[in-house]
């Protein structure tokens, strides 16, 4: 009997919504991965999100991910150092 009560309590906790389920809409998007430079693995973390989505239905695949980070080129990064920004 005691084990049945403990199991019921554990089951109720296991079925409760995890904290991730309460996140806002921005946090529901999948992360964006840059190519990792690895070879032989066909995972998104290895290939990068852009290449991974190119092997699938591209537009819906990209829509499920956060926007890629903006990488500034070397000239744009140095604007502040040259006193122009």
N, C-alpha and C positions, 0 to 999 in steps of 0.2 A: 504494500500500500504506500509506504513511504517513498519508494522508488517511482511509483506512478505519479505522485504529486510533484516530485522533482522533475520528472520527465515532462510533465505538462507545463511546468513553469519554464523549463528550458525551451520547449517547443514554441511557447508564446513569444519568448525573447528572440528566438531564431527567425520567426516570421515577421517581426516588427521591421519597419522600413529602416534601412541603414542610413547613417548621416549623409551619405552621398545622394540619397534620393531626395533630400530636402534642399539641394543646391539650386541656385537660380538658373535661368535660361542660358546665360553666358557660359556657365560651368558645365553645361550638358554637351557642349561640343567636344569632339575628340582633339587631342593635341596635334600640333603640326610637327613633323619630324623632318629634319634636314638629312640628306644622305650620309650614311655613316662610314662609307668607304670600305665596307666589308664585302666579301665575295662569296657566292654560293648560297646565300640565304635569301629567300624571297619573302622576307617579312617587311612590314612598313618601316620599322625602326632601322633596318639595314638599307633598304632601297631609298628611303625618303618618301614623304607623302605624295609628292608630285608624280614620281615614277610609279608608285604603288597604285595611285588612282588611274594612271594611264593604262593599266592592265585590266581595269574594270570599267563600269559605267562612270565615266569621268566626272561629269557635272554633279550628280547626286553624291558621289564619293567625296568630292572637294567641299560640297556644301555641309557635310557632316563634320568638318574639321575647322579648327580656329584658323584665322588668317595667318599666313606665313609671316615670320618676323621680317621687318624691313632691315636689310643689310645696306649700310652706307658704303660707298666706295671710298678709297683712301683719300681722294681729294675732298669729298664732302666732310669726312671726319676731321680733317685738318683745318677747316674754316675757322674754328674757334682759336686754334693755336696761332693763326696768322692775323688775328685781331679783326676778322671780317664778320664775326657773328656774335 
